[in-house]
Amino acid sequence: MRLTVNGETREAPDSATLAELLACLGIDGRRVAVERNREIAPRSQWGEIALAEGDALEIVQFVGGG
């Protein structure tokens, strides 16, 4: 299926969950927030959120510094 991730078109398996997509992208889920179709996706539900064709995701990584 095709998804939009941070403005770029990406391919993902038809049965992918949000947690699986993050793993495939090599993203550490402890340091990100995810918005799916303009709604914040609760971290506790990432393994249950099934992605669908055309979903739009925004993934924001937290960066520390001083």
Buried (B, 14 or more C-beta within 10 A) or exposed (E): BEBBBEEEEBEBEEEBBBBBBBBEEEBEBEEBEBEBEEEEBEBEEBEEBEBEEEBEBBBEEEEEEE
